[in-house]
Amino acid sequence: MIKEIEKLKKQKKAIILAHNYQKPEVQDIADFTGDSLELSRIAADNDADLILFCGVHFMAESAYILSPQKKVILPDLSAGCPMADMAEAVDVLNMKEKNPDAAVVTYINSSAEVKAASDICVTSANAVTIVNKLQNDTVLFIPDKNLANYVQRFTSKKIIPWKGFCPTHDRFTKEELIAIKQKYPEAYVIVHPECRPEIIDLADNVWSTGQMVKNINTIPHKQIIVGTEEGMLHKLKKIAPEKEFILASKGFMCPNMKKITLEKILKALQDEQPIVTVKEDTRIKAFMALQKMLELS
């Protein structure tokens, strides 16, 4: 099956992109692995005709927003994001109406329609930097309340969060973290900023997936407790094979990320389906929000 995927990829001038949370075998067959924005940038900056995105729906949308001339395929259209579904464009417009002087800052983990209704997008890696660079004193932060609370720690601006969250990160409790720290007292704890505030308080460092990849070898500890989706451990083990990575909780598994399989990748390449697109007027507005982010970061 892997040989057939490789053959079709060359025939169709395709590139396979896989998010860090994908299954190990999916990460291994990909041309590039990374976070959602990193992969969308790669999609835009290469000469492939076909982008096969192994991730969730909003990620494939972002790739299309940045590269509308390319065919973007998501092997399973049902691979969605519960947090992205927690906010709609009408919610953004209602919040903006109540806070006309505020900037609408939207996490990239959102639909194209929500991005289009926003002033600027952010990632978990650049959210603090971008919020502090904005002229506005008030920020409407959509859709992740946990990332909003994390950013609030590093800015004097008033942040009004939407009520959304990532179920995979939000279900991780303080009690679970205390228990795993007691089990591995010498371990260093890294967590994702989508975790709850009380988790952030107990961590040694708070990093996006991209920052974990970039900084993991700066940690002198041999044991590292990782507080994010389990797929991240496969990526980290490749970068730092001498370290022991411990998943902070068995609950760190995103069922949507795990919907992509080698079988579905093969079928998607054979059929060049299912295709992900965005309406052009929505795409242009969403592109502007993403472009502003790239300029400020």
N, C-alpha and C positions, 0 to 999 in steps of 0.2 A: 504494500500500500504506500509506503514511504517513497519507494522508487517511482511509482506511478505519479505521485504528487509532484516529485522533483521533475519528472519528464514533462508533465502538463504545464508546470510553472514556466519552464524554458520555452515551450511551444507557444504559450499565450502571452509571453513577456509580462508575467505576473510577479508581484512581490507579496510575500506573506509577512504580516506584522502581528505580533502577539503581545498582549498586555502581561505585565509581571504576575498577574493573578491567575493566568491560564494554567491548565494541567501541564506537568513536566514534559510529556511527549509533544504537546502543542508548542511549548516554548522552544523545544529542541529542533523542531522542523522549520521554525520561523527564520526569516532572513534577518529580522531585527526584533528585539524585545525591549520594552520600556514602559513609561507611563503614557497616558492617553495623549497628552499634548506633544510629547517627544515623537510618538509614532505618527501623529498627524503631520508634523513638520517633515518627517522622513518621507511620508506619502507625497507631500507637495514638492519635495526637493529631488526626486529621482525621476528617471525617464520610463518607468513601468507604465504599461497601458492599463493594467488591471491591478487593483489593490484588494487583497483579501485580508480583511481585518478580523483577527481573532480577539474579540473583546465583547463589549456590550453595545447596544444600539446607539447611544449618544456619541460614542467614540467613532463609529463608522460615519455618523452624521458630520462630526467635526472634520474628518478626513475629506468628505465631499465638499464641505463649506470652503475648505482651503484649496481643493483640487477638483473643481466641477467638471473639468474636461476629461477626467479619468473615470473609469468604471469602478465603483466601490462595492464590494461584496461582503456581506456578513453571513457566515455559514448557517446561523440559526437566528431568524428574525425575532424569535421569542426571547432571546437573550437581552433582557432589559435591565433597568437600574431602578429599584424601588425609590431611592432618594430622588432621582431625576423626576420620577412620576409624582412626587409630593408637591411640586410647584408647577403651575401653568401660567401662560402669558397673562391671563386675566388677573391672576394673583399679583403679578409684578405691577401691572397698571393700576390696580387698586391701592397697593402700597405707595406707589409714586404719587397718586392723587392726594393721599393723606399727608405725604411728606415731599412737597414739590421742590424743596431746596436740597434734597438728599440725592446722592449718587447711587444708582442701582449697580451693585457689584455682584456678579453671578459666577459661582463656581462652575468650572468647565463640566462638572458632572451634572448636566442639565440638558433639556431638549433644545433643539434648534430654535423653536418658537420662543422659549424663555430667553435664550441668548439674544435673539432679535429684539426683544423688548427691554434689553438692558443697556447700560452705558458702557460697561466694560466687563470682561471676563477675567477670572483669576484661576490659578492652580493652587494646590495645597503648598507648593514650594514658594510661589511668589506673592501670595495673598497679602502678607504683612507689608512687603515692600510697596506694592501697588496701592494699597489703602493709604499708606502714609504719604504717597506722592500726589494723591488727589487733592484738588483745591477745596472740595466740599468738607464741611465740618461734621456732617451726618452721612452715614452710609447704610443703605438697605442691603443686607447680605442674604443672598438666596442661593441654594435652598438649605444649606447645612448649618444648623444651629451650633453644632459642636466646633466646626471650623471657625464660625463667626466668634464664638466665645474664646477660641484660641487666639485669633487675631486681636481681639479686644485687649488682651494682655500686653500688647506691644504698640498700642496707639492711644492717643488722647482723644481721638475722634469718637463720636457717639455711634455705636453700631447697633442697628435694629435688625435682629435676626429673623429669618423665616423659621417655621417650626419643623422643617425637614431634618432627616438624619439618615445615615447609612445603617441599616439593620445589623449588618455583619459586625461593624465596629461598635455600635451603640449598645449591643447586648453584652459586651465585655464589662464585667463589674470590678469594682474596687476590691471586693473580697477574693475574686479569682486572682487578681494581680498580687495581692498580699500573699496568698497561698503559694503561688509559683515562685515568688521571691524567697519565701521561707524554704522551699524545696531546693532552690539553687542560690544560696546566699552570696556566692562569689560572682554571679552573673551580672552583666550590664543590661539595662532595660531600655529598648527603643520602641516607641509606639508611633502610630500615625495620628495626625491632628484631627482626624474624624472621630477619635475616641472621646469619651465623656471628660469633662473638666477634672473630676476627681482622679481619673487615670493619668491625665497629663501631669497632675501634681506629684505623682509617685514615680514617674519615669525619669531615667537619667538623661534621655534626649528624645526630642519629638521631631520626626523627619517624615517627609513625603517619601514615596517609593523611590523616586529619582535621587533624593538626598541620601537614602539608605545605601543605594548602589555606589554613590560617589564617595561617601564618608566611612563605609563599613571598615575599611582597613586602617582607619585612624584610631580605632578602638583597641587598646592593648589587651583587654580581657579575652580569655579563651572561650568563655561561655557567654552567649548573647540571647536574651529573651526577646522575642520579636512579637510585637503587638499589632499585627495587621494580617491580611488574608494569607492563608497557608501557602499559596502559590509563590509568594515572595521568597520563601525559604529555598526553593530550587535555584532561583537566581542568585541569592546570596552565597549559597554553597559553592557555586561556580567561581565566584569572585574571591571568596576567602575559604578555601577548602580545609584549611587547618583549624578553623573555628567550629565550635559546636553551637548550632542554632536551635533554640527551643521555642516552639510555638506557645504563645502565652495562654491560649485557650483552644479547646477543641471546637468552640463555636466560631472560630475565624475561618469560615468556609462560605464563599459566595456561590449559591446554587446557580445563579445566572452566568457567572464566569465559567462554570464547569460544564455548561451546555455545549461548548465547542469541542468536537472530537475529531480525530483523524478521518473517520468515515465521512463526517459532514464536510470537512475541508476538501476531501477528494471529490465528493459530489458537487460541491460549490464550484470547483475548478472545471469539472466536466460540463456542467450546465451554464456556468457563468451567471449563477443565480444563488440566493436572492440579492437583488440590487438595492442599495440604499441611496436615496436622493432627497433633496430638500427643495421646496418651491423657491423659485429664483428671487422673489421679493423678500422672502424670509432669509434666504441664504445671504443676500447682500447686507442686510441689517446685522445678521449674526457675524458675518465676516468683519464688519466694522468693529464690533465689540471685541472680537479676537485680535484684530489688528492693533487696536489701542493697547491691549494687554502686551503684545509683542513689543510695541514701541516703548512702553514704560518699564518693561522688565529687561 
